[in-house]
């Protein structure tokens, strides 16, 4: 007697992980925003972080090394630039972002 085929489904991805944009996850990972910050507000912060001179310098170094030219590379280069920053540099960046908000 044959057993009926079992349906093998792909594992479910946690819905909150798939609905949150990469820039939001990047900023949360580096402690620049709270996880509860809205997506539009997080994007505003991401743009300000990307406009920061220190982040631009690091992002430029990353982009040159990887020959990145397309838009997703901006997110990746910014994430890599933030990853390359020390805790003190990240704290200083966080303070600069808070100053710009006021």
N, CA, C and O atoms as CSV, one atom per row, in Angstrom:
chain,resi,resn,atom,element,x,y,z
A,1,UNK,N,N,0.832,-1.173,0.000
A,1,UNK,CA,C,0.000,0.000,0.000
A,1,UNK,C,C,0.892,1.257,0.000
A,1,UNK,O,O,1.806,1.389,0.813
A,2,UNK,N,N,0.603,2.151,-0.915
A,2,UNK,CA,C,1.398,3.376,-1.024
A,2,UNK,C,C,0.876,4.436,-0.064
A,2,UNK,O,O,-0.325,4.551,0.180
A,3,UNK,N,N,1.810,5.199,0.466
A,3,UNK,CA,C,1.436,6.318,1.321
A,3,UNK,C,C,1.167,7.534,0.450
A,3,UNK,O,O,1.848,7.749,-0.553
A,4,UNK,N,N,0.186,8.320,0.828
A,4,UNK,CA,C,-0.068,9.534,0.040
A,4,UNK,C,C,1.125,10.487,0.137
A,4,UNK,O,O,1.819,10.556,1.152
A,5,UNK,N,N,1.331,11.206,-0.945
A,5,UNK,CA,C,2.445,12.173,-0.953
A,5,UNK,C,C,2.200,13.247,0.098
A,5,UNK,O,O,1.086,13.737,0.283
A,6,UNK,N,N,3.266,13.583,0.761
A,6,UNK,CA,C,3.165,14.680,1.712
A,6,UNK,C,C,3.515,15.964,0.985
A,6,UNK,O,O,4.489,16.035,0.235
A,7,UNK,N,N,2.721,16.946,1.219
A,7,UNK,CA,C,3.019,18.249,0.616
A,7,UNK,C,C,4.168,18.882,1.373
A,7,UNK,O,O,4.082,19.126,2.577
A,8,UNK,N,N,5.227,19.141,0.662
A,8,UNK,CA,C,6.364,19.816,1.289
A,8,UNK,C,C,6.282,21.293,0.930
A,8,UNK,O,O,6.481,21.696,-0.216
A,9,UNK,N,N,5.984,22.072,1.939
A,9,UNK,CA,C,5.874,23.512,1.726
A,9,UNK,C,C,7.175,24.181,2.121
A,9,UNK,O,O,7.926,23.694,2.967
A,10,UNK,N,N,7.409,25.289,1.493
A,10,UNK,CA,C,8.585,26.079,1.859
A,10,UNK,C,C,8.378,26.628,3.262
A,10,UNK,O,O,7.249,26.932,3.649
A,11,UNK,N,N,9.456,26.759,4.029
A,11,UNK,CA,C,9.298,27.302,5.381
A,11,UNK,C,C,8.758,28.725,5.328
A,11,UNK,O,O,9.138,29.516,4.465
A,12,UNK,N,N,7.882,29.031,6.246
A,12,UNK,CA,C,7.288,30.353,6.306
A,12,UNK,C,C,8.311,31.367,6.810
A,12,UNK,O,O,9.029,31.122,7.780
A,13,UNK,N,N,8.358,32.495,6.138
A,13,UNK,CA,C,9.219,33.593,6.578
A,13,UNK,C,C,8.378,34.425,7.540
A,13,UNK,O,O,7.197,34.671,7.295
A,14,UNK,N,N,8.991,34.848,8.619
A,14,UNK,CA,C,8.271,35.670,9.582
A,14,UNK,C,C,7.777,36.921,8.861
A,14,UNK,O,O,8.581,37.624,8.249
A,15,UNK,N,N,6.476,37.218,8.913
A,15,UNK,CA,C,5.933,38.327,8.130
A,15,UNK,C,C,6.581,39.674,8.416
A,15,UNK,O,O,6.757,40.478,7.500
A,16,UNK,N,N,6.940,39.936,9.679
A,16,UNK,CA,C,7.522,41.242,9.973
A,16,UNK,C,C,8.908,41.384,9.350
A,16,UNK,O,O,9.316,42.494,9.009
A,17,UNK,N,N,9.635,40.284,9.198
A,17,UNK,CA,C,10.966,40.347,8.601
A,17,UNK,C,C,10.885,40.648,7.113
A,17,UNK,O,O,11.757,41.327,6.569
A,18,UNK,N,N,9.849,40.151,6.450
A,18,UNK,CA,C,9.761,40.350,5.010
A,18,UNK,C,C,9.107,41.678,4.642
A,18,UNK,O,O,9.273,42.151,3.518
A,19,UNK,N,N,8.372,42.286,5.562
A,19,UNK,CA,C,7.683,43.529,5.242
A,19,UNK,C,C,8.479,44.771,5.619
A,19,UNK,O,O,8.132,45.875,5.200
A,20,UNK,N,N,9.525,44.608,6.393
A,20,UNK,CA,C,10.327,45.754,6.816
A,20,UNK,C,C,11.439,45.979,5.782
A,20,UNK,O,O,12.196,45.057,5.479
A,21,UNK,N,N,11.539,47.194,5.245
A,21,UNK,CA,C,12.570,47.477,4.233
A,21,UNK,C,C,13.987,47.335,4.790
A,21,UNK,O,O,14.211,47.435,5.997
A,22,UNK,N,N,14.922,47.105,3.897
A,22,UNK,CA,C,16.312,46.887,4.304
A,22,UNK,C,C,16.892,48.092,5.035
A,22,UNK,O,O,17.646,47.927,5.994
A,23,UNK,N,N,16.548,49.307,4.596
A,23,UNK,CA,C,17.112,50.479,5.268
A,23,UNK,C,C,16.649,50.551,6.723
A,23,UNK,O,O,17.401,51.000,7.587
A,24,UNK,N,N,15.430,50.118,6.998
A,24,UNK,CA,C,14.913,50.104,8.374
A,24,UNK,C,C,15.715,49.113,9.208
A,24,UNK,O,O,16.125,49.426,10.325
A,25,UNK,N,N,15.938,47.915,8.664
A,25,UNK,CA,C,16.701,46.884,9.387
A,25,UNK,C,C,18.140,47.339,9.619
A,25,UNK,O,O,18.706,47.082,10.682
A,26,UNK,N,N,18.735,48.014,8.632
A,26,UNK,CA,C,20.114,48.499,8.751
A,26,UNK,C,C,20.221,49.495,9.910
A,26,UNK,O,O,21.124,49.402,10.740
A,27,UNK,N,N,19.285,50.447,9.952
A,27,UNK,CA,C,19.328,51.475,10.993
A,27,UNK,C,C,19.071,50.891,12.374
A,27,UNK,O,O,19.702,51.301,13.348
A,28,UNK,N,N,18.150,49.939,12.466
A,28,UNK,CA,C,17.873,49.286,13.752
A,28,UNK,C,C,19.096,48.504,14.204
A,28,UNK,O,O,19.479,48.560,15.373
A,29,UNK,N,N,19.708,47.775,13.280
A,29,UNK,CA,C,20.875,46.946,13.603
A,29,UNK,C,C,21.999,47.781,14.221
A,29,UNK,O,O,22.686,47.329,15.136
A,30,UNK,N,N,22.175,48.990,13.718
A,30,UNK,CA,C,23.265,49.838,14.188
A,30,UNK,C,C,22.830,50.802,15.287
A,30,UNK,O,O,23.591,51.684,15.685
A,31,UNK,N,N,21.599,50.629,15.777
A,31,UNK,CA,C,21.130,51.420,16.909
A,31,UNK,C,C,20.816,52.868,16.599
A,31,UNK,O,O,20.785,53.701,17.505
A,32,UNK,N,N,20.584,53.180,15.340
A,32,UNK,CA,C,20.316,54.570,14.977
A,32,UNK,C,C,18.834,54.920,15.079
A,32,UNK,O,O,18.483,56.097,15.162
A,33,UNK,N,N,17.961,53.911,15.074
A,33,UNK,CA,C,16.529,54.144,15.271
A,33,UNK,C,C,15.964,53.021,16.130
A,33,UNK,O,O,16.585,51.973,16.305
A,34,UNK,N,N,14.782,53.267,16.655
A,34,UNK,CA,C,14.052,52.231,17.398
A,34,UNK,C,C,13.331,51.347,16.388
A,34,UNK,O,O,12.972,51.796,15.300
A,35,UNK,N,N,13.124,50.101,16.756
A,35,UNK,CA,C,12.442,49.146,15.889
A,35,UNK,C,C,11.016,49.587,15.576
A,35,UNK,O,O,10.467,49.217,14.538
A,36,UNK,N,N,10.418,50.368,16.457
A,36,UNK,CA,C,9.024,50.775,16.305
A,36,UNK,C,C,8.836,52.012,15.430
A,36,UNK,O,O,7.700,52.401,15.161
A,37,UNK,N,N,9.925,52.636,14.982
A,37,UNK,CA,C,9.819,53.832,14.153
A,37,UNK,C,C,9.128,53.487,12.840
A,37,UNK,O,O,9.398,52.442,12.249
A,38,UNK,N,N,8.246,54.354,12.387
A,38,UNK,CA,C,7.500,54.088,11.153
A,38,UNK,C,C,8.447,54.028,9.957
A,38,UNK,O,O,9.542,54.590,9.984
A,39,UNK,N,N,8.011,53.347,8.925
A,39,UNK,CA,C,8.836,53.167,7.729
A,39,UNK,C,C,9.143,54.504,7.055
A,39,UNK,O,O,10.296,54.737,6.694
A,40,UNK,N,N,8.158,55.398,6.869
A,40,UNK,CA,C,8.495,56.707,6.264
A,40,UNK,C,C,9.505,57.508,7.093
A,40,UNK,O,O,10.408,58.139,6.544
A,41,UNK,N,N,9.343,57.475,8.415
A,41,UNK,CA,C,10.287,58.198,9.279
A,41,UNK,C,C,11.675,57.565,9.214
A,41,UNK,O,O,12.686,58.268,9.228
A,42,UNK,N,N,11.718,56.233,9.144
A,42,UNK,CA,C,12.994,55.534,9.046
A,42,UNK,C,C,13.703,55.886,7.742
A,42,UNK,O,O,14.927,56.015,7.706
A,43,UNK,N,N,12.925,56.041,6.675
A,43,UNK,CA,C,13.526,56.411,5.385
A,43,UNK,C,C,14.129,57.810,5.461
A,43,UNK,O,O,15.211,58.057,4.928
A,44,UNK,N,N,13.427,58.719,6.124
A,44,UNK,CA,C,13.953,60.080,6.314
A,44,UNK,C,C,15.293,60.032,7.054
A,44,UNK,O,O,16.249,60.708,6.675
A,45,UNK,N,N,15.345,59.223,8.113
A,45,UNK,CA,C,16.584,59.092,8.893
A,45,UNK,C,C,17.667,58.472,8.017
A,45,UNK,O,O,18.821,58.899,8.065
A,46,UNK,N,N,17.306,57.468,7.216
A,46,UNK,CA,C,18.289,56.820,6.344
A,46,UNK,C,C,18.885,57.825,5.359
A,46,UNK,O,O,20.091,57.815,5.109
A,47,UNK,N,N,18.048,58.683,4.806
A,47,UNK,CA,C,18.552,59.705,3.887
A,47,UNK,C,C,19.502,60.665,4.594
A,47,UNK,O,O,20.524,61.061,4.033
A,48,UNK,N,N,19.162,61.040,5.834
A,48,UNK,CA,C,20.034,61.930,6.599
A,48,UNK,C,C,21.350,61.245,6.952
A,48,UNK,O,O,22.412,61.865,6.909
A,49,UNK,N,N,21.271,59.972,7.298
A,49,UNK,CA,C,22.492,59.209,7.605
A,49,UNK,C,C,23.368,59.147,6.356
A,49,UNK,O,O,24.581,59.343,6.431
A,50,UNK,N,N,22.751,58.875,5.217
A,50,UNK,CA,C,23.505,58.808,3.962
A,50,UNK,C,C,24.123,60.136,3.565
A,50,UNK,O,O,25.139,60.166,2.870
A,51,UNK,N,N,23.517,61.237,4.001
A,51,UNK,CA,C,24.026,62.575,3.681
A,51,UNK,C,C,25.116,63.021,4.645
A,51,UNK,O,O,25.776,64.032,4.402
A,52,UNK,N,N,25.316,62.284,5.733
A,52,UNK,CA,C,26.339,62.645,6.712
A,52,UNK,C,C,27.730,62.542,6.074
A,52,UNK,O,O,28.033,61.535,5.434
A,53,UNK,N,N,28.579,63.564,6.237
A,53,UNK,CA,C,29.907,63.556,5.595
A,53,UNK,C,C,30.769,62.339,5.959
A,53,UNK,O,O,31.467,61.799,5.100
A,54,UNK,N,N,30.725,61.911,7.211
A,54,UNK,CA,C,31.532,60.751,7.625
A,54,UNK,C,C,31.062,59.474,6.919
A,54,UNK,O,O,31.874,58.675,6.453
A,55,UNK,N,N,29.751,59.299,6.851
A,55,UNK,CA,C,29.194,58.118,6.191
A,55,UNK,C,C,29.503,58.183,4.694
A,55,UNK,O,O,29.819,57.162,4.082
A,56,UNK,N,N,29.414,59.372,4.105
A,56,UNK,CA,C,29.714,59.520,2.681
A,56,UNK,C,C,31.153,59.134,2.376
A,56,UNK,O,O,31.422,58.477,1.370
A,57,UNK,N,N,32.085,59.542,3.248
A,57,UNK,CA,C,33.498,59.177,3.037
A,57,UNK,C,C,33.675,57.669,3.045
A,57,UNK,O,O,34.312,57.099,2.159
A,58,UNK,N,N,33.096,57.025,4.070
A,58,UNK,CA,C,33.222,55.567,4.175
A,58,UNK,C,C,32.498,54.860,3.033
A,58,UNK,O,O,32.995,53.874,2.489
A,59,UNK,N,N,31.331,55.366,2.679
A,59,UNK,CA,C,30.562,54.762,1.585
A,59,UNK,C,C,31.316,54.880,0.265
A,59,UNK,O,O,31.290,53.969,-0.562
A,60,UNK,N,N,31.983,56.011,0.080
A,60,UNK,CA,C,32.764,56.224,-1.139
A,60,UNK,C,C,33.902,55.204,-1.234
A,60,UNK,O,O,34.165,54.654,-2.304
A,61,UNK,N,N,34.577,54.957,-0.101
A,61,UNK,CA,C,35.647,53.956,-0.079
A,61,UNK,C,C,35.111,52.581,-0.428
A,61,UNK,O,O,35.715,51.847,-1.211
A,62,UNK,N,N,33.963,52.233,0.164
A,62,UNK,CA,C,33.346,50.927,-0.093
A,62,UNK,C,C,32.956,50.811,-1.557
A,62,UNK,O,O,33.237,49.802,-2.204
A,63,UNK,N,N,32.304,51.852,-2.080
A,63,UNK,CA,C,31.824,51.826,-3.463
A,63,UNK,C,C,32.982,51.709,-4.448
A,63,UNK,O,O,32.860,51.016,-5.459
A,64,UNK,N,N,34.098,52.372,-4.173
A,64,UNK,CA,C,35.253,52.293,-5.068
A,64,UNK,C,C,35.829,50.882,-5.077
A,64,UNK,O,O,36.221,50.369,-6.125
A,65,UNK,N,N,35.874,50.276,-3.932
A,65,UNK,CA,C,36.431,48.934,-3.826
A,65,UNK,C,C,35.592,47.880,-4.514
A,65,UNK,O,O,36.122,46.867,-4.969
A,66,UNK,N,N,34.280,48.104,-4.598
A,66,UNK,CA,C,33.386,47.106,-5.177
A,66,UNK,C,C,32.819,47.521,-6.529
A,66,UNK,O,O,32.030,46.779,-7.114
A,67,UNK,N,N,33.199,48.681,-7.033
A,67,UNK,CA,C,32.720,49.189,-8.316
A,67,UNK,C,C,31.194,49.177,-8.397
A,67,UNK,O,O,30.620,48.718,-9.385
A,68,UNK,N,N,30.547,49.685,-7.352
A,68,UNK,CA,C,29.085,49.709,-7.291
A,68,UNK,C,C,28.560,50.937,-8.021
A,68,UNK,O,O,29.067,52.045,-7.839
A,69,UNK,N,N,27.542,50.729,-8.846
A,69,UNK,CA,C,26.983,51.856,-9.566
A,69,UNK,C,C,25.456,51.883,-9.548
A,69,UNK,O,O,24.877,52.899,-9.932
A,70,UNK,N,N,24.784,50.827,-9.126
A,70,UNK,CA,C,23.331,50.806,-9.187
A,70,UNK,C,C,22.715,51.151,-7.828
A,70,UNK,O,O,23.400,51.148,-6.805
A,71,UNK,N,N,21.425,51.444,-7.834
A,71,UNK,CA,C,20.738,51.953,-6.646
A,71,UNK,C,C,20.823,51.011,-5.439
A,71,UNK,O,O,21.130,51.484,-4.345
A,72,UNK,N,N,20.567,49.692,-5.582
A,72,UNK,CA,C,20.678,48.845,-4.393
A,72,UNK,C,C,22.059,48.916,-3.750
A,72,UNK,O,O,22.214,48.659,-2.556
A,73,UNK,N,N,23.049,49.263,-4.545
A,73,UNK,CA,C,24.399,49.380,-4.011
A,73,UNK,C,C,24.486,50.513,-2.992
A,73,UNK,O,O,25.310,50.464,-2.078
A,74,UNK,N,N,23.649,51.523,-3.142
A,74,UNK,CA,C,23.631,52.624,-2.175
A,74,UNK,C,C,23.283,52.088,-0.792
A,74,UNK,O,O,23.917,52.451,0.199
A,75,UNK,N,N,22.274,51.222,-0.729
A,75,UNK,CA,C,21.889,50.627,0.552
A,75,UNK,C,C,23.013,49.757,1.082
A,75,UNK,O,O,23.362,49.829,2.261
A,76,UNK,N,N,23.571,48.949,0.223
A,76,UNK,CA,C,24.644,48.042,0.633
A,76,UNK,C,C,25.870,48.827,1.082
A,76,UNK,O,O,26.466,48.516,2.113
A,77,UNK,N,N,26.245,49.842,0.313
A,77,UNK,CA,C,27.424,50.640,0.659
A,77,UNK,C,C,27.209,51.386,1.976
A,77,UNK,O,O,28.128,51.497,2.788
A,78,UNK,N,N,25.996,51.895,2.184
A,78,UNK,CA,C,25.702,52.581,3.445
A,78,UNK,C,C,25.761,51.597,4.601
A,78,UNK,O,O,26.305,51.907,5.661
A,79,UNK,N,N,25.197,50.402,4.395
A,79,UNK,CA,C,25.238,49.376,5.441
A,79,UNK,C,C,26.677,48.987,5.751
A,79,UNK,O,O,27.043,48.830,6.915
A,80,UNK,N,N,27.488,48.834,4.720
A,80,UNK,CA,C,28.888,48.465,4.920
A,80,UNK,C,C,29.655,49.598,5.598
A,80,UNK,O,O,30.535,49.350,6.423
A,81,UNK,N,N,29.319,50.841,5.249
A,81,UNK,CA,C,29.971,51.994,5.891
A,81,UNK,C,C,29.627,52.029,7.376
A,81,UNK,O,O,30.494,52.274,8.215
A,82,UNK,N,N,28.356,51.784,7.697
A,82,UNK,CA,C,27.948,51.776,9.103
A,82,UNK,C,C,28.617,50.627,9.847
A,82,UNK,O,O,28.994,50.761,11.011
A,83,UNK,N,N,28.757,49.501,9.161
A,83,UNK,CA,C,29.403,48.345,9.781
A,83,UNK,C,C,30.868,48.635,10.092
A,83,UNK,O,O,31.416,48.117,11.064
A,84,UNK,N,N,31.495,49.459,9.269
A,84,UNK,CA,C,32.899,49.783,9.459
A,84,UNK,C,C,33.152,50.833,10.531
A,84,UNK,O,O,34.300,51.113,10.877
A,85,UNK,N,N,32.079,51.413,11.055
A,85,UNK,CA,C,32.231,52.459,12.065
A,85,UNK,C,C,32.369,51.848,13.462
A,85,UNK,O,O,31.796,50.800,13.760
A,86,UNK,N,N,33.129,52.517,14.292
A,86,UNK,CA,C,33.275,52.078,15.687
A,86,UNK,C,C,32.030,52.502,16.471
A,86,UNK,O,O,31.203,53.265,15.972
A,87,UNK,N,N,31.909,52.003,17.695
A,87,UNK,CA,C,30.770,52.393,18.542
A,87,UNK,C,C,30.761,53.896,18.782
A,87,UNK,O,O,29.706,54.531,18.779
A,88,UNK,N,N,31.948,54.456,18.990
A,88,UNK,CA,C,32.032,55.898,19.230
A,88,UNK,C,C,31.572,56.682,17.997
A,88,UNK,O,O,30.860,57.679,18.123
A,89,UNK,N,N,31.977,56.234,16.814
A,89,UNK,CA,C,31.565,56.912,15.585
A,89,UNK,C,C,30.057,56.802,15.390
A,89,UNK,O,O,29.409,57.761,14.973
A,90,UNK,N,N,29.498,55.628,15.693
A,90,UNK,CA,C,28.047,55.450,15.574
A,90,UNK,C,C,27.303,56.340,16.567
A,90,UNK,O,O,26.267,56.915,16.232
A,91,UNK,N,N,27.823,56.454,17.774
A,91,UNK,CA,C,27.198,57.327,18.776
A,91,UNK,C,C,27.262,58.787,18.329
A,91,UNK,O,O,26.292,59.531,18.481
A,92,UNK,N,N,28.404,59.193,17.780
A,92,UNK,CA,C,28.543,60.564,17.281
A,92,UNK,C,C,27.562,60.806,16.129
A,92,UNK,O,O,26.952,61.871,16.044
A,93,UNK,N,N,27.416,59.825,15.254
A,93,UNK,CA,C,26.459,59.928,14.144
A,93,UNK,C,C,25.039,60.055,14.686
A,93,UNK,O,O,24.255,60.878,14.212
A,94,UNK,N,N,24.720,59.246,15.668
A,94,UNK,CA,C,23.387,59.291,16.277
A,94,UNK,C,C,23.115,60.675,16.868
A,94,UNK,O,O,22.014,61.206,16.721
A,95,UNK,N,N,24.113,61.260,17.534
A,95,UNK,CA,C,23.952,62.611,18.093
A,95,UNK,C,C,23.737,63.641,16.981
A,95,UNK,O,O,22.892,64.528,17.105
A,96,UNK,N,N,24.507,63.520,15.895
A,96,UNK,CA,C,24.341,64.465,14.778
A,96,UNK,C,C,22.937,64.354,14.176
A,96,UNK,O,O,22.334,65.363,13.812
A,97,UNK,N,N,22.422,63.130,14.072
A,97,UNK,CA,C,21.081,62.935,13.516
A,97,UNK,C,C,20.022,63.548,14.440
A,97,UNK,O,O,19.049,64.136,13.969
A,98,UNK,N,N,20.218,63.410,15.753
A,98,UNK,CA,C,19.278,63.990,16.708
A,98,UNK,C,C,19.320,65.511,16.661
A,98,UNK,O,O,18.284,66.163,16.793
A,99,UNK,N,N,20.515,66.087,16.472
A,99,UNK,CA,C,20.646,67.535,16.361
A,99,UNK,C,C,19.907,68.051,15.139
A,99,UNK,O,O,19.284,69.111,15.191
A,100,UNK,N,N,19.971,67.310,14.038
A,100,UNK,CA,C,19.289,67.728,12.808
A,100,UNK,C,C,17.778,67.664,12.948
A,100,UNK,O,O,17.059,68.422,12.297
A,101,UNK,N,N,17.283,66.749,13.809
A,101,UNK,CA,C,15.848,66.607,14.016
A,101,UNK,C,C,15.268,67.781,14.776
A,101,UNK,O,O,14.102,68.129,14.592
A,102,UNK,N,N,16.074,68.394,15.629
A,102,UNK,CA,C,15.573,69.484,16.485
A,102,UNK,C,C,15.532,70.781,15.776
A,102,UNK,O,O,15.135,71.791,16.358
